[in-house]
Amino acid sequence: MTDYNSIFPTFFISGFECSTFIWKDQGRRNLIAETQHDQFLKEDYGLLHRLGIAVSREGIPWPLVDRAGYFDFSMLDPVIEVLNEYKISPIWDLCHYGYPDNLDPFSESFCERFEEYCKAATKYISERLNTTSYFTPINEITFFSYAGGEWGWIAPHKKTREDRFSLRKNLCKAAIMAAKAIREVMPEARMVHMDPLVQVVAPLDRPELKAAAAFETYADTFVAWDILCGKLHPEFGGSPEILDIVGLNNYSFGQMEFRENGPHQALDPQDDRIVSLCELIHFAWQRYKRPVIISETSGMKDGRDAWLKDVMEESLAAVDLGIDLQGVCLFPAVDMQDWHTGEWLNNGICDLVNENGRLKRVPYEPYIQEIRRWQKELNRVTELDEDPYSDPVNLDDIQEAAKRLNIKPDENWS
């Protein structure tokens, strides 16, 4: 037993979709508005309060608050007010795929402007928020680079591997500069750098692609984190302290069959090439030896409760191996739309039902009951008290549950 407390006040974390990308030919999108999270702040955070979740991913929409270097953060005021009311700590996403229109994300000026914005945002927050802040400077650098650099889905709408590589490098440089700027204002600030945790395999009839698939799984997936921790491009100033907390985003479609052009194909859940989540977590842990969280995970539709059961079992198997797993983020708290089709994914703690233009929050009870079951297994609170920080998570409880339940990694876990 270690007898030490968690980085976060609760083991379960949640969050809200907050992308502000320019989507193909549709122009600027704001997923905060599309899910009406900005209209339902009290209800959304009241839900987390009742569920005993004291940490939430929340976005600051950089392109909406940055006016050519003049910053107007007033739209954060109602968010901060509700976070203070419910005693919930945000993990601030400072760039969730969106950046100001007049910036070139391949340029040095992009990095400098982002650094300035992050410093200003931290100062604004620190003067108003009563709870602890955590920061994600740039969300999913690896995925961002694919979506904007090679697939052309979002700005800058490039479509080559070379552009993906260049975009990834500059986003890493910007994130490192941002982390340092944040800590100039808030020296104790913790960073959470999130990216998808994936496994890529070759098609059964294309064994010559095994090397390319393995490269994506064991090398390319980790380049951004490697730069942030200083393993690659040390001239950018990365270090283990900059990398800080490794956020592993985990969805069923993260285990894929290699495709030479375009996104890879998700494996069927019954495919025997799927490996356990515990194995994937272990590989990331061994590479960095930094605290890790499952920073996004959710099932779909009526599979949400079963997915959480599998994720928790795999997570506890990882804890039992000695991995410093600090939390699991149930993302999103409320439903979100498929970016391509606009269909609701039914992957949240609450579904959204349109009632005369207002998106009513409808809790998905089987998922909630599974959350409650795991809170009891882990000796965790099921509702926040007046001060969630007075009794933060003791990781001994998590380790004790892992040993008591004696869960072994399951290769068919998904």
Secondary structure, 3 states (H helix, E strand, C coil): CCCCECCCCCCEEEECCCCCCEECCCEECCHHHHCCCCCCHHHHHHHHHHCCCCEEEEECCHHHHEECCEECCHHHHHHHHHHHHHCCEEEEECCCCCCCCCCCCCCHHHHHHHHHHHHHHHHHHHCCCCCCCEEECCCCHHHHHHHHHHCCCECCCCCCHHHHHHHHHHHHHHHHHHHHHHHHHCCCCEEEEEEECCEEECCCCCHHHHHHHHHHHHCHHHHHHHHHCCCCCHHHCCCHHHHEEEEEEECHHHEEECCCCCCCEECCCCCCCCCCHHHHHHHHHHHHCCCEEEEEECCCHHHHHHHHHHHHHHHHHHHHCCCCEEEEEECCCECCECCCCCCECCCCCEEEEEECCEEEEEECHHHHHHHHHHHHHCCCCCCCCCCCCCCCCEHHHHHHHHHHHCCCCCCCCC
